[in-house]
């Protein structure tokens, strides 16, 4: 017996919507990582105001960039989404701690997963929004 589950192919519309939705947070996170790596004075001021020492900007930028690149590679996109969820959870906790609006990192995390959900059929099988009707003998009512 075959252990390979059948997954429905993703429609072109869902695939391209997922790609666009995946690109938006990826571009934002790459820009954010670039700022941490380039260390412009105005960005470092905000970094320090968030409670982080300047010396941590490069390591955090590398982590952010690495997680984002893992997310952009189709074979590792689920792992990347998991890593970005953790990273964005830390960003959410930081914004809450310093009394700033926490909506943006949460929204970015939601768009990361929504984009992946739309373009990855295996994720749809793992976490379907609705169940497909059962087929076969088990689906028939008992007489």
N, C-alpha and C positions, 0 to 999 in steps of 0.2 A: 504494500500500500504506500502511496506517495504522501510524504509529510509536507510537501510544498503547498502552501495555501494559495488559492487563486485570488488575485487582486484585480479589481476593475481598473481599467486604464483611466487616467485623468483626462478630462476633456481639455481641448485647447484653451478654452476660455479660463478654466480654473487654473491650468498650468501657468498661463501668462499673468493672470491676476496674482497668483502665488509668487511668481518671480519678481513682479513689481513690488509687491508687499514685502518680500524678503530683501530686496535691494534698498528700500527706504531706510530701515533701521541699520542695515550694514553700512550705508554711506554715512549716516549720522555717527555710528560708532567708530568708523575709520577716521572721520574728521576729529572726533574727540580724542582718539588715541594719538593722532598726529599732533594735536595741541600739547598733549602730555609729553610727547617726545621732543617737540620743538621748543617747548618751555618759554613762550613769549611772556613778557612781564605781566600783562593784563590777565593772562590765563593762570599764571602762578599765584597772583593775588587771590583769585577766586578759589584756587586749590587750597591755599593756606586758610582762607576764611571758612572753608568746609571742614577744617580741623586736621588736615594732612600736612606733614612736613614736606617741603619742596623735594627732598631727596627721594621721595617715593613716587614722584610723577613718572619717571622713566620706567621703573618696574611695573607700575599699574598700566601705563600705556602699552607696554609689551604684552601684558596679560590680556588687555582689552583687544588689541590687534590680533593676537593669536586666537582667541576665542571666536572672533568675528571671521577670520580666515577659515577656521575649522567649520564654521557654520556655512560658509559659501561653497565649500567643496561638497558636491552632491552625495558622495559616499560617506561623509562624516557629518552631514548636516544635522542629524538628530543629536549627536554628541555635542556639536557646537551650540545648538539651541539649549541644551541642558546647561552647558557651561555659561552661556550668556544669561540664562535665568538666574544662576548664582551671582554672577557679576552685577546684574541689574538689581538683584535683591539687596546687595550691599549698597548700591547707589540709592535705592529707596530708603534704606535704614539711615544713611547719611543725611539725606534731605529731611527726613522726619526729625532726626536728632537736632539739626541746626534750625529747625522751624521754617523750612522752605516748602513750597508745594511739592508733593510726592507723586503727582499724577504722571509726569513725563516719563520717568523710568519704568513705571508700571505699564503705561501705554506702549512704550517701545517693546517691552517684553511680550505683551499681547500680540503686537504686530509680528514679532519674530515667529511666534508659534502659529499664528493664523496663516502667514505666508508659507510656512513649512507644511502645514496641514493641507493647504490647497494644492501644493505641488508634489506631495509625497504620498502615493497610494498606500504604502505599508502603514503609515501613521493613521490613515483613515480606517484601516482594518483594525488597528489596535484600539483606537478610540473613536468609534463611529458616532456621528451626531444622531443617527437613527438606525435602528436595526433593520436588516433586510429580513423579509419573511422567510421562515424556515422552509426547506424543501425536503421531499422524501417521506418515508413512512412516519417519522416522528411528527411531521407537520399535520398529518391527517387526524381528524377527530376520531375518537373511539366510538364504535357502534353501540 
